[in-house]
Amino acid sequence: MAIDKLNINRASLNAMSLTHDSPLNIEQIERNFREIAPPLSKAEAILESNRCVYCYDAPCTRACPTHIDVPAFIKKIASENLTGSARVIFDANPIGATCARVCPVDVLCEGACVEKTLMAKPIEIGRLQRYATDYVMREKRDIFTAGQSNGKSVAVIGSGPAGLSCATYLARLGYAVTIYDKKTFAGGLDTYGMAEYKMTQRVSIDEAARVERLGVKFIMNTEIGLDVSFDDLEAAHDAIFLGAGLGATTRLNIPGEKLTGVYDALDFIERIKTRDWAGVPIARTVAVIGAGNTAFDAVTQAKRLGAERVLLIYRRTSREMPAYEYEYELAKKDAVEFWWQTAPVEILADEKGSHVAALRCVRMELGEPDASGRRVASIAPGSEFNIPVEMIIKALGQQKMRPLLETIPDVKSDEAGRVIVNKATMQTNNPKYFAGGDCVNGGREAVDAAQMGKLAAQGIHKFVTGEDVEFAGARLPFIEKIYGEMEAAIPVASNNPAASAESLGVKSYGNSSS
């Protein structure tokens, strides 16, 4: 993977003249896209790690979808064992450096932290995770090595979080793994779809390079079904993992959608990821349609590119929006305008009939909640109005990969287009195919995809060899269970201890025969 292509020549950037309508120069834009959560210094990391109370049955570990042993990695930071800390992280999550930056920690590990209750400020788990993982990546220390070859081969379709995770664990088991991806760089949405102020491309590409050093082969710029057939994959490999993610942005299906000045949110973000600022489209007034996390990434970045007005258009209210509260707060700080209970019905062209000039909208009225729990939106009669805009970004979510999946025999999908799998093994109805990530869950976090890739690697190994294997974080690592649910791994000895407290030199506060 040609990582050097990502190097930015600052002098040439500053010499560029912007070809769009941004009032900002390159230096100002670069400053606007600096990381919003900078790395911890050594002193900050030591201080923060010593705030942790190292819970036994840690809520943070339970809240993490990959079940990283959070107290363990934080304690190793406190003792300045950064390599050991990174080992704990990467053992449970092969994309731990990416997740340290992009995970919604306020609703996952940090949201569950006991210090949030006790001190009103959770441990900064995400930044501590970044501190440890950045160290080994900066020092180019490979934590794990490939297992001895077992003579088996697996194809992984898609180099996103699920694909990289699955490939990592399989390589550690000795499989010959080949990843196929239609993009130039590996990493999937972590490389092409994350807001630039959260994470640069280099982080996810460096993580993919770590996977490559395990012996995993990457075949990029290759589209399955077009350049390589499924029949070819089945003939060459013992199992196939589908981590293809989702498809194109959902269409508005309104007049004017093909006018110049209308962009898909992911295409817009992908252009930003190049950091070729002169080639990124922007206008004085930008409307973003949608209210998911990608929509908020789009409005915030449009504002940071220099748009004078950025409008978020959503047919319901902030109570029903899918985005996280953190994203909403960030957009408010960037002075984004929110047009709630507003829906587009037409995109109007300029006098030449080729470029966006306005967005025709209607007001929406909310009724009773539907099956998803959100109130049903209906058009308010006679509420039509126009909003003058020069640029429109569509952020309505992504379509499912139905055309691709329908070509695979016995790989079934549900009504929403999500691949149906065994949740424990990630195996599809076709026993040779396994799946994980967005194509299964419909579009969740990178950390969720990483866990699915891990479970799929376990499932593939069981399918190919008949052997059971369990990786770190595959399930919660605790022995205590709800009474009656499962026998304890260690018999409870409190009533009939092998040795009395007194014989061990410990004062007993229990019942005494004296």
C-alpha positions as CSV (number, residue, x, y, z in Angstrom):
1,M,0.0,0.0,0.0
2,A,1.5,3.3,-1.1
3,I,1.3,5.2,2.1
4,D,3.8,7.8,1.0
5,K,1.2,9.1,-1.5
6,L,-0.6,10.6,1.5
7,N,2.3,13.0,2.3
8,I,1.3,16.6,2.1
9,N,3.6,19.2,0.7
10,R,2.7,22.2,2.8
11,A,4.5,24.7,0.6
12,S,2.6,23.6,-2.5
13,L,-0.6,23.7,-0.5
14,N,-0.1,27.3,0.5
15,A,0.7,28.2,-3.1
16,M,-2.6,26.9,-4.3
17,S,-5.4,29.3,-5.1
18,L,-8.8,28.1,-4.1
19,T,-11.2,27.5,-7.0
20,H,-14.4,27.5,-4.9
21,D,-16.2,30.2,-2.9
22,S,-14.4,29.8,0.5
23,P,-13.3,33.0,2.1
24,L,-10.6,31.1,3.9
25,N,-7.0,30.5,2.7
26,I,-5.3,27.1,2.9
27,E,-3.6,27.9,6.2
28,Q,-6.9,28.7,7.9
29,I,-8.6,25.6,6.5
30,E,-5.7,23.4,7.8
31,R,-6.1,25.0,11.2
32,N,-9.9,24.3,11.2
33,F,-9.2,20.6,10.5
34,R,-6.8,20.0,13.3
35,E,-7.7,17.2,15.6
36,I,-10.4,18.1,18.1
37,A,-9.0,15.6,20.6
38,P,-5.3,16.0,20.6
39,P,-3.0,13.3,22.0
40,L,-2.1,13.2,25.7
41,S,1.3,14.1,26.8
42,K,3.2,11.6,29.0
43,A,2.5,13.6,32.2
44,E,-1.2,13.8,31.2
45,A,-1.4,10.1,30.5
46,I,0.2,9.1,33.7
47,L,-2.0,11.4,35.7
48,E,-5.2,10.2,34.0
49,S,-4.3,6.5,34.2
50,N,-3.8,6.9,38.0
51,R,-7.4,8.2,38.3
52,C,-8.7,4.8,37.3
53,V,-9.9,2.6,40.2
54,Y,-9.3,-0.6,38.2
55,C,-12.8,-2.0,38.7
56,Y,-13.2,-5.8,38.9
57,D,-16.3,-6.5,36.7
58,A,-15.5,-3.2,34.9
59,P,-18.5,-1.5,33.4
60,C,-16.2,0.0,30.7
61,T,-15.2,-3.4,29.5
62,R,-18.8,-4.5,29.3
63,A,-19.8,-1.4,27.4
64,C,-17.0,-1.8,24.8
65,P,-18.3,-4.0,21.9
66,T,-14.9,-5.7,21.6
67,H,-14.7,-6.1,25.4
68,I,-11.1,-4.7,25.7
69,D,-9.9,-5.2,29.2
70,V,-9.8,-1.5,29.9
71,P,-8.5,-1.6,33.6
72,A,-5.7,-3.8,32.4
73,F,-4.4,-1.6,29.7
74,I,-4.8,1.6,31.8
75,K,-2.9,0.0,34.7
76,K,0.0,-0.8,32.3
77,I,0.0,2.9,31.1
78,A,0.3,3.9,34.8
79,S,3.3,1.6,35.1
80,E,4.7,2.9,31.8
81,N,4.4,-0.4,30.1
82,L,3.1,1.0,26.8
83,T,3.8,-2.1,24.7
84,G,2.0,-4.3,27.2
85,S,-0.9,-1.8,27.2
86,A,-1.1,-1.8,23.4
87,R,-1.0,-5.7,23.4
88,V,-4.1,-5.8,25.6
89,I,-5.9,-3.4,23.3
90,F,-4.9,-4.9,19.9
91,D,-5.5,-8.4,21.3
92,A,-9.2,-7.6,21.6
93,N,-9.5,-5.0,18.8
94,P,-7.1,-5.0,15.8
95,I,-8.2,-1.5,14.9
96,G,-7.7,-0.1,18.4
97,A,-5.9,3.0,17.2
98,T,-8.8,3.9,14.9
99,C,-11.4,3.3,17.6
100,A,-9.5,5.4,20.1
101,R,-10.2,8.3,17.8
102,V,-13.6,7.6,16.3
103,C,-15.6,5.6,18.9
104,P,-18.5,7.4,20.5
105,V,-16.9,6.8,23.9
106,D,-19.5,9.0,25.7
107,V,-22.1,6.3,25.0
108,L,-19.8,3.3,25.3
109,C,-16.8,2.9,27.7
110,E,-16.6,6.4,29.1
111,G,-20.4,6.6,29.5
112,A,-20.2,3.5,31.7
113,C,-17.2,4.6,33.7
114,V,-17.9,4.7,37.5
115,E,-15.9,7.9,37.8
116,K,-18.6,9.6,35.7
117,T,-20.9,8.8,38.6
118,L,-18.5,9.4,41.5
119,M,-16.6,12.5,40.2
120,A,-18.9,13.6,37.3
121,K,-15.9,13.1,34.9
122,P,-15.1,9.7,33.4
123,I,-11.6,8.5,32.8
124,E,-10.5,9.6,29.3
125,I,-10.4,6.0,28.1
126,G,-10.3,6.9,24.4
127,R,-7.4,9.2,24.7
128,L,-5.5,6.8,26.9
129,Q,-6.1,4.0,24.4
130,R,-4.7,6.3,21.7
131,Y,-1.7,7.1,23.9
132,A,-0.7,3.4,24.1
133,T,-1.5,2.4,20.5
134,D,0.2,5.5,19.0
135,Y,3.4,4.5,20.9
136,V,3.7,1.1,19.3
137,M,2.6,2.4,15.8
138,R,5.1,5.2,16.1
139,E,7.9,2.8,17.1
140,K,6.7,0.3,14.4
141,R,6.4,-2.5,17.0
142,D,4.4,-5.4,15.8
143,I,2.6,-6.9,18.8
144,F,1.6,-10.2,17.1
145,T,3.1,-12.5,14.6
146,A,1.5,-14.8,12.0
147,G,0.8,-18.4,13.1
148,Q,2.4,-21.4,11.6
149,S,0.8,-22.1,8.2
150,N,-2.1,-24.6,8.4
151,G,-2.4,-24.9,4.6
152,K,-5.8,-23.2,4.5
153,S,-6.9,-20.1,2.6
154,V,-9.6,-17.5,3.3
155,A,-10.8,-14.7,1.1
156,V,-12.0,-11.4,2.7
157,I,-14.1,-9.1,0.7
158,G,-13.7,-5.5,1.9
159,S,-10.8,-4.0,3.8
160,G,-12.9,-2.1,6.3
161,P,-13.0,-2.7,10.1
162,A,-14.7,-6.0,9.9
163,G,-12.4,-7.3,7.1
164,L,-9.2,-6.2,8.8
165,S,-10.3,-7.7,12.1
166,C,-11.2,-11.0,10.6
167,A,-8.0,-11.1,8.5
168,T,-5.8,-10.3,11.6
169,Y,-7.2,-13.2,13.7
170,L,-7.1,-15.7,10.8
171,A,-3.5,-14.8,10.1
172,R,-2.6,-15.3,13.7
173,L,-4.1,-18.8,13.4
174,G,-1.9,-19.6,10.3
175,Y,-4.3,-19.0,7.5
176,A,-3.3,-17.6,4.1
177,V,-5.6,-14.6,3.9
178,T,-6.3,-12.4,0.8
179,I,-8.3,-9.2,1.1
180,Y,-10.0,-7.9,-2.0
181,D,-11.2,-4.2,-2.1
182,K,-12.3,-1.9,-4.9
183,K,-10.6,1.2,-3.4
184,T,-7.0,2.2,-3.7
185,F,-6.3,2.4,0.0
186,A,-7.3,-0.1,2.7
187,G,-9.5,0.8,5.7
188,G,-12.9,1.2,4.2
189,L,-14.9,4.0,5.8
190,D,-12.2,4.5,8.4
191,T,-10.0,5.7,5.5
192,Y,-12.6,7.4,3.3
193,G,-15.6,8.3,5.4
194,M,-14.4,9.6,8.9
195,A,-14.5,13.4,9.5
196,E,-11.0,14.7,9.0
197,Y,-10.9,16.5,12.3
198,K,-11.5,13.2,14.1
199,M,-8.9,11.1,12.2
200,T,-6.6,11.4,9.2
201,Q,-6.2,8.7,6.6
202,R,-2.8,7.8,7.8
203,V,-4.0,6.2,11.0
204,S,-6.3,3.6,9.3
205,I,-3.8,3.0,6.5
206,D,-1.0,2.4,9.1
207,E,-3.3,-0.1,10.9
208,A,-3.9,-1.9,7.6
209,A,-0.1,-2.0,7.0
210,R,0.2,-3.8,10.4
211,V,-2.2,-6.4,9.1
212,E,-0.2,-6.7,5.9
213,R,2.9,-7.4,7.9
214,L,1.2,-10.5,9.3
215,G,1.3,-11.9,5.8
216,V,-2.2,-10.9,4.7
217,K,-2.3,-10.2,1.0
218,F,-4.1,-7.1,-0.2
219,I,-5.5,-7.0,-3.8
220,M,-6.8,-3.4,-4.2
221,N,-8.7,-1.7,-7.1
222,T,-10.5,-5.0,-7.6
223,E,-14.3,-5.3,-7.6
224,I,-15.8,-8.7,-6.7
225,G,-18.4,-9.7,-9.3
226,L,-16.7,-7.6,-12.0
227,D,-13.0,-8.3,-11.8
228,V,-13.2,-11.5,-9.8
229,S,-16.2,-13.8,-9.7
230,F,-17.5,-15.6,-6.6
231,D,-16.9,-18.9,-8.5
232,D,-13.2,-18.0,-8.7
233,L,-13.1,-17.2,-5.0
234,E,-14.9,-20.4,-4.0
235,A,-12.4,-22.4,-6.1
236,A,-9.4,-20.7,-4.6
237,H,-10.3,-20.5,-0.9
238,D,-11.6,-22.7,1.9
239,A,-14.0,-20.0,3.2
240,I,-15.1,-16.4,2.3
241,F,-15.8,-13.5,4.6
242,L,-18.2,-10.8,3.4
243,G,-17.2,-7.4,4.8
244,A,-18.3,-5.3,1.9
245,G,-20.1,-2.7,3.9
246,L,-22.9,-0.7,2.4
247,G,-23.6,0.8,-1.0
248,A,-24.3,4.3,-2.5
249,T,-26.0,7.1,-0.6
250,T,-29.8,6.8,-0.6
251,R,-31.5,9.0,-3.2
252,L,-33.8,11.8,-2.4
253,N,-36.1,10.9,-5.4
254,I,-37.1,14.5,-6.0
255,P,-36.9,16.7,-9.1
256,G,-33.5,18.4,-9.6
257,E,-31.4,15.8,-7.8
258,K,-29.0,15.6,-10.8
259,L,-28.2,19.3,-10.9
260,T,-24.6,20.5,-10.5
261,G,-24.0,21.3,-6.9
262,V,-25.7,18.2,-5.4
263,Y,-23.3,15.9,-3.7
264,D,-23.4,12.6,-1.7
265,A,-22.2,13.1,1.8
266,L,-19.6,10.3,1.6
267,D,-18.3,11.6,-1.7
268,F,-17.9,15.1,-0.1
269,I,-16.1,13.7,2.9
270,E,-13.9,11.5,0.7
271,R,-12.7,14.6,-1.1
272,I,-11.9,16.3,2.2
273,K,-9.9,13.2,3.2
274,T,-7.4,14.0,0.4
275,R,-6.6,17.3,2.0
276,D,-6.4,18.8,-1.5
277,W,-8.4,21.7,-0.3
278,A,-8.5,23.5,-3.7
279,G,-10.4,20.5,-5.1
280,V,-13.0,20.3,-2.4
281,P,-16.4,21.8,-3.4
282,I,-17.9,24.4,-1.1
283,A,-20.3,27.3,-1.5
284,R,-21.5,30.3,0.5
285,T,-24.8,28.6,1.5
286,V,-24.8,24.8,2.0
287,A,-27.8,22.6,2.9
288,V,-27.3,19.1,4.3
289,I,-30.3,16.8,4.2
290,G,-30.4,14.2,7.0
291,A,-29.7,14.0,10.7
292,G,-27.4,11.0,11.2
293,N,-23.8,11.1,12.3
294,T,-22.6,11.4,8.7
295,A,-24.9,14.4,8.1
296,F,-23.4,16.1,11.2
297,D,-19.9,15.3,9.9
298,A,-20.9,17.0,6.6
299,V,-22.3,20.2,8.2
300,T,-19.4,20.6,10.5
301,Q,-16.8,20.2,7.8
302,A,-18.7,22.4,5.4
303,K,-18.6,25.2,8.0
304,R,-14.9,24.6,8.6
305,L,-14.2,24.8,4.9
306,G,-15.6,28.4,5.0
307,A,-19.2,28.2,4.1
308,E,-21.0,31.3,5.4
309,R,-24.3,29.5,6.1
310,V,-24.7,25.8,6.7
311,L,-28.2,24.4,7.1
312,L,-29.2,21.0,8.4
313,I,-32.6,19.9,7.0
314,Y,-34.5,17.2,8.9
315,R,-38.1,16.2,8.8
316,R,-38.4,15.5,12.5
317,T,-36.9,17.2,15.6
318,S,-33.7,16.9,17.5
319,R,-35.4,14.3,19.8
320,E,-35.8,11.9,16.9
321,M,-32.5,12.4,15.1
322,P,-30.3,9.3,14.9
323,A,-27.0,11.3,15.5
324,Y,-25.2,11.3,18.8
325,E,-25.7,14.2,21.2
326,Y,-21.9,14.9,21.0
327,E,-22.2,15.5,17.2
328,Y,-25.1,17.8,17.7
329,E,-23.2,19.9,20.3
330,L,-20.2,20.2,18.0
331,A,-22.4,21.4,15.2
332,K,-24.0,24.0,17.4
333,K,-20.6,25.3,18.4
334,D,-19.8,25.7,14.7
335,A,-22.9,27.9,14.2
336,V,-24.8,25.4,12.0
337,E,-28.5,26.3,11.5
338,F,-31.0,23.6,12.2
339,W,-34.3,23.4,10.2
340,W,-36.3,20.9,12.1
341,Q,-39.6,19.5,10.8
342,T,-38.6,20.4,7.3
343,A,-38.5,18.1,4.2
344,P,-37.2,18.8,0.7
345,V,-39.6,18.3,-2.2
346,E,-37.6,19.8,-5.2
347,I,-34.2,21.2,-6.0
348,L,-34.6,24.4,-8.1
349,A,-32.1,25.4,-10.8
350,D,-30.5,28.7,-11.6
351,E,-31.3,30.8,-14.8
352,K,-29.1,28.5,-16.9
353,G,-31.0,25.5,-15.7
354,S,-27.8,23.6,-14.7
355,H,-26.8,24.5,-11.2
356,V,-28.5,24.5,-7.8
357,A,-30.2,27.8,-6.9
358,A,-32.7,26.9,-4.1
359,L,-34.2,24.0,-2.2
360,R,-38.0,23.8,-2.1
361,C,-39.2,22.4,1.2
362,V,-42.4,21.8,3.2
363,R,-43.1,21.9,6.9
364,M,-43.8,18.6,8.6
365,E,-46.2,17.7,11.4
366,L,-45.4,14.9,13.8
367,G,-48.0,12.3,14.8
368,E,-47.8,9.1,16.9
369,P,-44.5,7.0,17.1
370,D,-44.0,4.3,14.5
371,A,-42.4,0.9,15.1
372,S,-38.9,2.5,15.5
373,G,-40.2,4.7,18.2
374,R,-40.0,7.9,16.2
375,R,-43.0,10.0,15.5
376,V,-44.5,9.7,12.0
377,A,-44.0,12.8,9.9
378,S,-46.6,14.1,7.5
379,I,-46.7,17.2,5.3
380,A,-48.4,20.3,6.7
381,P,-50.9,21.5,4.0
382,G,-49.9,24.8,2.3
383,S,-46.5,25.0,3.9
384,E,-44.3,25.0,0.8
385,F,-41.4,27.5,0.8
386,N,-37.9,28.0,-0.9
387,I,-34.5,28.2,0.7
388,P,-31.8,29.9,-1.5
389,V,-28.7,27.6,-1.5
390,E,-25.8,27.0,-3.8
391,M,-24.8,23.5,-2.7
392,I,-26.8,20.5,-1.4
393,I,-25.3,17.5,0.4
394,K,-27.4,14.3,0.7
395,A,-26.9,12.4,3.9
396,L,-29.8,10.0,4.1
397,G,-27.8,6.8,4.8
398,Q,-26.5,4.2,2.5
399,Q,-28.3,1.6,0.4
400,K,-27.8,-2.1,1.1
401,M,-25.6,-4.2,-1.2
402,R,-28.6,-6.3,-2.5
403,P,-27.3,-6.6,-6.2
404,L,-24.0,-8.1,-5.0
405,L,-25.5,-10.3,-2.3
406,E,-28.2,-11.7,-4.6
407,T,-25.6,-13.3,-6.8
408,I,-24.3,-15.6,-4.0
409,P,-26.4,-18.8,-3.7
410,D,-28.0,-19.3,-0.3
411,V,-26.7,-16.1,1.3
412,K,-30.0,-14.7,2.5
413,S,-31.0,-11.2,3.6
414,D,-33.7,-9.8,5.8
415,E,-36.4,-7.4,4.7
416,A,-34.1,-4.4,5.3
417,G,-31.4,-6.0,3.1
418,R,-29.0,-7.0,5.9
419,V,-27.2,-10.4,5.6
420,I,-28.7,-13.0,7.9
421,V,-26.0,-14.7,10.0
422,N,-25.6,-17.0,13.0
423,K,-24.8,-14.3,15.7
424,A,-22.2,-16.5,17.4
425,T,-20.2,-17.6,14.3
426,M,-21.3,-15.0,11.7
427,Q,-21.9,-17.9,9.3
428,T,-24.6,-17.3,6.6
429,N,-27.0,-19.9,5.2
430,N,-24.3,-20.8,2.7
431,P,-21.8,-22.6,5.0
432,K,-18.8,-21.4,3.1
433,Y,-19.7,-17.8,3.5
434,F,-19.4,-15.7,6.7
435,A,-20.3,-12.0,7.0
436,G,-19.9,-9.0,9.3
437,G,-19.9,-5.3,9.6
438,D,-22.3,-2.9,8.0
439,C,-23.7,-5.4,5.5
440,V,-25.0,-7.4,8.6
441,N,-25.9,-4.7,11.1
442,G,-27.1,-2.1,8.6
443,G,-24.5,0.5,9.6
444,R,-23.1,0.9,13.1
445,E,-19.7,1.8,14.6
446,A,-16.3,0.6,13.5
447,V,-15.9,-1.1,16.9
448,D,-19.0,-3.2,16.2
449,A,-17.6,-4.3,12.9
450,A,-14.3,-5.2,14.5
451,Q,-16.1,-7.5,16.9
452,M,-18.1,-9.2,14.1
453,G,-14.8,-9.8,12.3
454,K,-13.4,-11.4,15.4
455,L,-16.4,-13.7,15.8
456,A,-16.3,-14.6,12.1
457,A,-12.6,-15.6,12.4
458,Q,-13.6,-18.0,15.2
459,G,-16.5,-19.3,13.2
460,I,-14.4,-19.8,10.1
461,H,-11.7,-21.7,12.1
462,K,-14.4,-24.0,13.5
463,F,-15.9,-24.6,10.0
464,V,-12.6,-25.3,8.3
465,T,-10.8,-27.4,11.1
466,G,-13.6,-28.4,13.5
467,E,-11.6,-26.8,16.3
468,D,-12.9,-24.2,18.8
469,V,-10.8,-21.1,19.5
470,E,-11.7,-18.0,21.5
471,F,-9.9,-14.7,21.1
472,A,-9.7,-11.9,23.7
473,G,-13.0,-10.1,24.2
474,A,-15.0,-12.6,22.2
475,R,-17.2,-12.7,25.3
476,L,-17.3,-10.9,28.6
477,P,-14.4,-12.3,30.7
478,F,-16.2,-12.8,34.0
479,I,-16.9,-15.9,36.0
480,E,-19.9,-14.6,38.0
481,K,-23.2,-15.1,36.3
482,I,-26.9,-14.5,37.2
483,Y,-28.0,-17.2,39.6
484,G,-29.4,-20.2,37.8
485,E,-28.1,-19.0,34.4
486,M,-24.8,-21.0,34.3
487,E,-22.7,-23.0,36.7
488,A,-19.8,-21.0,38.1
489,A,-16.4,-21.9,36.7
490,I,-15.0,-22.0,40.2
491,P,-17.2,-23.5,43.0
492,V,-18.3,-21.1,45.6
493,A,-16.4,-21.9,48.9
494,S,-17.7,-19.2,51.2
495,N,-19.8,-21.6,53.2
496,N,-17.2,-24.4,53.4
497,P,-13.8,-22.8,53.0
498,A,-10.7,-25.0,52.6
499,A,-9.0,-23.0,55.3
500,S,-10.3,-20.7,58.1
501,A,-9.6,-17.0,58.1
502,E,-7.8,-17.4,61.4
503,S,-5.4,-20.0,60.0
504,L,-4.5,-17.6,57.2
505,G,-3.8,-14.8,59.7
506,V,-6.9,-12.9,58.7
507,K,-9.3,-11.6,61.3
508,S,-12.8,-13.1,60.7
509,Y,-15.9,-11.0,61.0
510,G,-18.3,-13.9,60.3
511,N,-20.2,-16.2,62.6
512,S,-18.0,-17.7,65.3
513,S,-18.5,-20.8,67.3
514,S,-17.0,-19.0,70.4
